[in-house]
């Protein structure tokens, strides 16, 4: 067992057929209502749609006789950003490495948003790494599939440290809430601390609503500091989109490093494209070319 969450546990498994390591997420469906069971299947539905080198790959799923839903996914053998921060022991990361992680995460989130999906629980614990520092975005258990590009989500959900001001105020929110969480992640990797902290939830919410965070260490560039400030703007409309972030000049060397070989929908271009491939059709709310996701017993 390599992880435990509120909805299940993650187990490292080896396939008898190809001998590769995978992660099996086990979710107990026995005591769930029909609505809760549909919610548990949401992660399967989302993973089947998302196809991107910086997103944890879906392999298969099956329901066992014990009543558990088992989702088989790619194994990232380098841990996660949260573990990497803890193991840093107060020694700050090189800016180039931070931007490598950040750009890969942004490329993954652009694909998520192009597919008309909100992650809603972006945090350092959900950004996994391979042994060669390749980012693998994961944990889509509470992702929200929107019916149109203009639809706002209304459910207050996510991890408190990364909640956007609009979520704290119980206002409708959209993809810019994921941008805020991405800014919190970038701040955390840069400073090794949460951007907003409090002894209790009300105290934390007040700090988020004020939007003030401790300064970035002087060793980092003004470009990096300005990027964090833009992502953590209290006004959602003033935060950049994932596409706009990827077009920032000082990030281009890192973007060029990782953009090759990405799906067309997520490849960085000079203008924002609304074309989607293997994603949700925004106008109808239906899925285009959705994988069949056939149930099969794991080998």
C-alpha positions as CSV (number, residue, x, y, z in Angstrom):
1,X,0.0,0.0,0.0
2,X,1.5,3.4,-1.0
3,X,-1.3,5.8,-0.2
4,X,-4.6,6.2,1.7
5,X,-7.3,8.8,1.1
6,X,-10.8,9.6,2.2
7,X,-12.3,7.5,-0.6
8,X,-9.9,4.6,-0.9
9,X,-6.4,3.4,-1.0
10,X,-3.6,3.1,-3.5
11,X,-1.7,-0.2,-3.9
12,X,1.4,-0.9,-6.0
13,X,0.8,-3.9,-8.2
14,X,2.7,-5.8,-10.9
15,X,1.0,-7.1,-14.0
16,X,1.5,-10.8,-14.7
17,X,1.3,-10.2,-18.4
18,X,3.8,-7.4,-19.0
19,X,5.6,-7.5,-15.6
20,X,5.2,-3.7,-15.3
21,X,4.3,-1.9,-12.1
22,X,1.0,-0.1,-11.9
23,X,-1.0,1.6,-9.2
24,X,-4.4,0.1,-8.3
25,X,-6.8,2.5,-6.6
26,X,-9.3,0.5,-4.6
27,X,-12.7,2.2,-3.7
28,X,-15.2,0.5,-1.4
29,X,-18.6,0.7,-3.2
30,X,-20.4,-1.6,-0.7
31,X,-22.0,1.1,1.5
32,X,-22.3,3.8,-1.1
33,X,-25.6,5.2,-2.4
34,X,-26.3,5.1,-6.1
35,X,-25.2,8.7,-6.4
36,X,-22.0,8.1,-4.5
37,X,-21.2,5.1,-6.8
38,X,-21.7,7.3,-9.8
39,X,-19.3,9.8,-8.3
40,X,-16.8,7.1,-7.7
41,X,-17.0,6.1,-11.4
42,X,-16.3,9.8,-12.3
43,X,-12.6,9.3,-12.1
44,X,-12.7,6.4,-14.5
45,X,-14.8,8.5,-17.0
46,X,-12.3,11.4,-16.7
47,X,-9.2,9.3,-17.0
48,X,-10.6,7.6,-20.1
49,X,-11.0,11.0,-21.8
50,X,-7.6,12.5,-20.8
51,X,-4.7,11.4,-23.0
52,X,-1.5,13.4,-22.3
53,X,2.1,12.5,-21.5
54,X,2.0,14.7,-18.3
55,X,-1.2,13.1,-17.0
56,X,-1.3,9.7,-15.2
57,X,-2.3,7.2,-17.8
58,X,-5.4,5.1,-17.4
59,X,-5.0,1.3,-18.0
60,X,-8.3,-0.4,-17.1
61,X,-10.8,-0.9,-14.3
62,X,-12.8,-3.7,-12.9
63,X,-15.3,-4.4,-10.1
64,X,-14.4,-7.3,-7.8
65,X,-16.7,-9.7,-6.1
66,X,-15.8,-8.0,-2.8
67,X,-17.7,-4.8,-4.0
68,X,-14.6,-2.7,-4.6
69,X,-14.0,-0.6,-7.7
70,X,-10.4,-1.1,-8.8
71,X,-8.8,1.5,-11.2
72,X,-5.5,0.5,-12.7
73,X,-3.2,3.4,-13.6
74,X,0.3,4.3,-14.5
75,X,2.9,4.3,-11.7
76,X,5.0,7.4,-11.3
77,X,8.2,6.1,-9.6
78,X,9.6,9.4,-8.4
79,X,7.0,10.2,-5.7
80,X,5.2,13.5,-5.7
81,X,6.1,17.2,-5.3
82,X,4.9,17.2,-1.7
83,X,7.5,14.5,-0.8
84,X,10.1,16.3,-2.8
85,X,9.5,19.5,-0.9
86,X,9.7,17.7,2.5
87,X,12.9,16.0,1.5
88,X,14.5,19.3,0.5
89,X,15.0,20.1,4.2
90,X,14.8,23.8,3.7
91,X,17.2,24.0,0.7
92,X,15.5,25.9,-2.1
93,X,15.2,24.4,-5.5
94,X,16.9,25.8,-8.6
95,X,14.6,28.1,-10.5
96,X,15.2,26.1,-13.7
97,X,13.9,22.9,-12.1
98,X,10.9,24.8,-10.6
99,X,10.0,26.1,-14.1
100,X,10.4,22.6,-15.6
101,X,7.9,21.2,-13.1
102,X,5.6,24.2,-13.6
103,X,5.5,24.1,-17.4
104,X,4.8,20.4,-17.5
105,X,2.0,20.8,-14.9
106,X,0.6,23.8,-17.0
107,X,0.7,21.7,-20.2
108,X,-1.3,18.9,-18.4
109,X,-3.9,21.4,-17.1
110,X,-4.3,23.0,-20.5
111,X,-5.3,19.6,-21.9
112,X,-7.7,19.1,-18.9
113,X,-9.3,22.5,-19.6
114,X,-9.4,21.9,-23.3
115,X,-11.4,18.8,-22.6
116,X,-13.8,21.0,-20.6
117,X,-12.9,19.5,-17.3
118,X,-11.8,21.2,-14.0
119,X,-9.4,19.4,-11.8
120,X,-10.6,21.1,-8.6
121,X,-8.1,19.4,-6.3
122,X,-4.7,20.6,-7.6
123,X,-2.0,20.4,-4.9
124,X,1.6,19.2,-4.6
125,X,0.4,15.7,-3.4
126,X,-1.4,15.2,-6.7
127,X,1.5,16.2,-8.9
128,X,3.6,13.0,-9.3
129,X,7.1,12.6,-10.8
130,X,8.8,9.9,-12.7
131,X,12.4,9.0,-11.8
132,X,13.6,11.4,-14.6
133,X,11.6,14.4,-13.2
134,X,8.7,14.1,-15.7
135,X,5.5,15.5,-14.2
136,X,2.4,13.2,-14.1
137,X,-0.7,15.0,-13.0
138,X,-3.1,12.7,-11.1
139,X,-6.0,12.2,-8.8
140,X,-9.1,13.2,-10.7
141,X,-11.5,11.8,-8.2
142,X,-13.4,15.1,-7.8
143,X,-12.8,16.5,-11.2
144,X,-15.9,18.3,-12.7
145,X,-16.9,17.8,-16.3
146,X,-18.6,20.9,-17.6
147,X,-21.4,20.9,-20.2
148,X,-20.1,24.1,-21.9
149,X,-17.1,26.3,-21.8
150,X,-19.1,29.0,-20.1
151,X,-20.6,26.9,-17.4
152,X,-19.5,27.6,-13.8
153,X,-19.2,24.9,-11.1
154,X,-20.9,25.6,-7.8
155,X,-19.8,22.8,-5.5
156,X,-17.3,24.0,-2.9
157,X,-14.7,21.3,-3.0
158,X,-10.9,20.9,-2.8
159,X,-8.0,21.1,-0.3
160,X,-8.3,24.2,2.0
161,X,-4.7,25.5,1.4
162,X,-5.4,25.8,-2.4
163,X,-9.0,27.2,-2.3
164,X,-9.5,30.3,-4.5
165,X,-11.2,33.4,-3.1
166,X,-14.3,32.7,-5.2
167,X,-14.6,29.3,-3.6
168,X,-14.1,30.8,-0.1
169,X,-17.0,33.3,-0.9
170,X,-19.2,30.5,-2.2
171,X,-19.4,32.0,-5.6
172,X,-19.5,30.1,-8.9
173,X,-16.1,29.3,-10.3
174,X,-14.5,28.1,-13.5
175,X,-11.0,27.1,-14.8
176,X,-9.5,30.2,-13.2
177,X,-9.9,28.5,-9.9
178,X,-7.5,25.8,-11.1
179,X,-5.1,28.7,-12.1
180,X,-5.2,30.0,-8.5
181,X,-4.4,26.5,-7.2
182,X,-1.5,26.3,-9.7
183,X,-0.2,29.6,-8.4
184,X,-0.3,28.2,-4.8
185,X,1.6,25.1,-6.0
186,X,4.2,27.3,-7.7
187,X,4.6,29.5,-4.6
188,X,4.9,26.3,-2.4
189,X,7.7,24.8,-4.6
190,X,9.5,28.1,-4.6
191,X,9.3,28.9,-0.9
192,X,8.8,25.4,0.5
193,X,5.8,26.8,2.4
194,X,2.0,27.3,1.7
195,X,1.1,30.7,0.3
196,X,-1.8,30.9,2.8
197,X,-1.8,29.3,6.2
198,X,-3.9,29.6,9.3
199,X,-4.4,27.9,12.7
200,X,-8.0,27.1,11.7
201,X,-10.2,27.2,8.6
202,X,-11.8,30.7,9.3
203,X,-8.3,32.2,9.7
204,X,-7.1,30.5,6.5
205,X,-10.1,31.8,4.6
206,X,-9.5,35.4,5.8
207,X,-5.9,35.3,4.6
208,X,-7.0,33.9,1.2
209,X,-9.6,36.6,0.8
210,X,-7.0,39.3,1.6
211,X,-4.7,37.8,-1.0
212,X,-1.5,38.7,0.9
213,X,1.3,36.1,1.1
214,X,4.9,36.3,2.4
215,X,7.5,37.5,-0.1
216,X,9.4,35.2,-2.5
217,X,13.0,34.6,-1.6
218,X,15.4,37.1,-3.2
219,X,17.3,34.5,-5.1
220,X,14.4,34.1,-7.6
221,X,13.8,36.2,-10.6
222,X,11.3,39.0,-10.9
223,X,9.7,37.1,-13.8
224,X,9.0,34.2,-11.4
225,X,7.6,36.5,-8.7
226,X,5.4,38.3,-11.2
227,X,4.1,35.0,-12.5
228,X,3.0,33.9,-9.0
229,X,1.4,37.3,-8.5
230,X,-0.6,37.0,-11.7
231,X,-1.8,33.5,-10.8
232,X,-2.8,34.6,-7.3
233,X,-4.8,37.6,-8.4
234,X,-7.9,37.8,-6.3
235,X,-10.0,38.6,-9.5
236,X,-10.5,35.4,-11.6
237,X,-10.8,37.5,-14.8
238,X,-7.3,39.0,-14.2
239,X,-5.6,35.6,-13.9
240,X,-4.0,34.2,-17.0
241,X,-5.4,31.1,-18.7
242,X,-3.2,28.0,-19.1
243,X,-2.6,29.0,-22.8
244,X,-1.6,32.6,-21.8
245,X,0.8,31.2,-19.2
246,X,2.5,29.1,-21.8
247,X,2.9,32.1,-24.1
248,X,4.9,34.1,-21.5
249,X,8.3,34.8,-23.1
250,X,10.5,33.8,-20.2
251,X,8.9,30.4,-20.1
252,X,9.5,29.6,-23.8
253,X,12.7,27.6,-23.3
254,X,11.0,25.3,-20.9
255,X,7.9,25.1,-23.1
256,X,10.0,24.2,-26.1
257,X,11.6,21.5,-24.0
258,X,8.4,19.7,-23.3
259,X,5.8,20.6,-26.0
260,X,7.1,18.2,-28.7
261,X,5.1,15.1,-29.1
262,X,2.1,16.4,-27.2
263,X,-1.5,15.9,-28.5
264,X,-2.5,18.6,-31.0
265,X,-5.1,19.9,-28.6
266,X,-2.4,20.7,-26.0
267,X,0.5,21.9,-28.3
268,X,1.4,25.5,-27.7
269,X,0.3,27.7,-30.5
270,X,0.4,31.5,-31.1
271,X,-3.4,31.8,-30.6
272,X,-5.8,30.1,-28.3
273,X,-7.5,27.2,-30.1
274,X,-10.9,25.8,-29.1
275,X,-10.5,22.6,-31.1
276,X,-10.5,19.5,-29.0
277,X,-9.5,15.9,-29.7
278,X,-10.8,12.9,-27.7
279,X,-12.4,15.4,-25.3
280,X,-15.9,16.6,-24.5
281,X,-17.8,18.5,-27.2
282,X,-18.4,21.8,-25.5
283,X,-21.6,22.8,-27.4
284,X,-23.5,19.6,-26.7
285,X,-22.0,18.4,-23.4
286,X,-21.4,15.0,-25.0
287,X,-18.2,13.1,-25.5
288,X,-16.4,12.9,-28.8
289,X,-14.5,9.7,-29.7
290,X,-14.9,8.6,-26.1
291,X,-12.8,5.4,-25.4
292,X,-15.0,2.4,-24.7
293,X,-13.4,1.8,-21.4
294,X,-14.4,-1.8,-21.4
295,X,-14.4,-3.6,-18.1
296,X,-11.9,-6.4,-18.0
297,X,-10.3,-8.5,-15.3
298,X,-6.7,-7.5,-14.5
299,X,-4.2,-10.1,-15.5
